[in-house]
Amino acid sequence: MVTLLIGKKGSGKTKKLISLANEAVAASSGNVVVIEKGAKLTYDVTHKARLIDTDQYNIAGYDVLFGFLSGICAGNYDVTDILIDSTFKICPEGLSGLTAFIDKIDALAKASDVKFTVLISADANDIPDDVKATCEVL
């Protein structure tokens, strides 16, 4: 399952992501991973979640991010939730590559039984309809 947190900059998406991450840790019998650009969530997300800074691993672009996500799922079968903050900062392609990326992680979510939450900084009207149809939108 893929969930999208959509909203313009300053609309409270990151606070919602932090809340969802902490709730996932409390409810999960496995591991929760939070992916971010920069180490800004260190003190907000519980220490029980695995925080990954994409800058440390030179992750940039949808293809690289998808490969990284696949590696996380392949390397640890106990992962139950993966939350991605600042998607467009990690993937400068922005809206142009979003549909293909969401399709790939939707297939990965089904194959690995992992719930993905992806934060998108954009107006909800700018998101392609096929992406919104594929995902749960918060």
KEMIVEX-432100 format. One record per residue (C-alpha): residue in three letters; x, y, z. Coordinates in steps of 0.02 Angstrom, whole numbers, padded with zeros to 5 digits, always signed. Layout:
% KEMIVEX-432100
ALAXYZ...
//
This chain:
% KEMIVEX-432100
MET+00000+00000+00000VAL+00061+00174-00043THR-00002+00328+00048LEU+00032+00505-00013LEU+00046+00657+00100ILE+00013+00800-00022GLY+00020+00985+00013LYS+00111+01145-00023LYS+00264+01198+00076GLY+00218+01248+00253SER+00055+01150+00260GLY+00109+01033+00401LYS+00156+00879+00299THR+00317+00843+00394LYS+00229+00855+00563LYS+00100+00731+00499LEU+00240+00616+00436ILE+00325+00623+00607SER+00160+00578+00690LEU+00131+00434+00568ALA+00308+00369+00595ASN+00289+00369+00784GLU+00119+00285+00770ALA+00190+00154+00652VAL+00330+00114+00775ALA+00203+00092+00916ALA+00092-00022+00811SER+00225-00118+00715SER+00294-00288+00763GLY+00438-00257+00643ASN+00547-00112+00587VAL+00498+00062+00531VAL+00613+00161+00416VAL+00606+00349+00389ILE+00701+00418+00240GLU+00743+00603+00239LYS+00856+00727+00151GLY+00968+00800+00286ALA+00962+00752+00469LYS+00820+00865+00523LEU+00704+00735+00601THR+00830+00660+00723TYR+00746+00727+00879ASP+00566+00716+00819VAL+00552+00534+00767THR+00568+00403+00902HIS+00738+00318+00916LYS+00653+00152+00881ALA+00631+00200+00698ARG+00779+00188+00579LEU+00817+00361+00510ILE+00911+00367+00345ASP+00985+00527+00275THR+00992+00514+00085ASP+01139+00634+00080GLN+01248+00505+00168TYR+01217+00380+00028ASN+01217+00500-00121ILE+01037+00458-00164ALA+00967+00575-00296GLY+00830+00536-00422TYR+00684+00417-00432ASP+00781+00269-00503VAL+00915+00278-00368LEU+00786+00300-00231PHE+00686+00152-00295GLY+00842+00044-00298PHE+00880+00097-00120LEU+00703+00056-00064SER+00713-00114-00148GLY+00876-00149-00058ILE+00798-00105+00110CYS+00654-00225+00076ALA+00769-00362+00013GLY+00894-00344+00156ASN+00770-00346+00299TYR+00608-00445+00290ASP+00552-00367+00457VAL+00521-00194+00381THR+00337-00151+00396ASP+00334+00034+00354ILE+00443+00153+00251LEU+00407+00339+00260ILE+00490+00460+00139ASP+00507+00645+00181SER+00548+00782+00054THR+00527+00671-00099PHE+00552+00813-00224LYS+00713+00867-00137ILE+00779+00690-00155CYS+00710+00673-00332PRO+00731+00837-00428GLU+00631+00766-00575GLY+00478+00817-00474LEU+00309+00781-00552SER+00382+00720-00717GLY+00441+00554-00645LEU+00314+00533-00506THR+00192+00418-00594ALA+00323+00288-00641PHE+00400+00296-00467ILE+00232+00271-00380ASP+00192+00124-00495LYS+00359+00043-00450ILE+00342+00065-00263ASP+00161+00007-00269ALA+00222-00156-00346LEU+00363-00165-00218ALA+00239-00135-00076LYS+00132-00280-00135ALA+00281-00396-00162SER+00364-00359+00005ASP+00210-00321+00112VAL+00279-00151+00161LYS+00174+00006+00183PHE+00250+00160+00099THR+00208+00339+00145VAL+00274+00470+00024LEU+00274+00656+00061ILE+00242+00764-00094SER+00263+00953-00089ALA+00141+01008-00223ASP-00036+01065-00246ALA-00154+00916-00246ASN-00224+00974-00414ASP-00051+00956-00494ILE-00037+00771-00449PRO-00085+00658-00597ASP-00254+00574-00575ASP-00182+00400-00605VAL-00064+00426-00457LYS-00207+00479-00345ALA-00309+00328-00403THR-00167+00208-00360CYS-00134+00276-00184GLU-00221+00327-00026VAL-00208+00517-00012LEU-00200+00605+00156
//
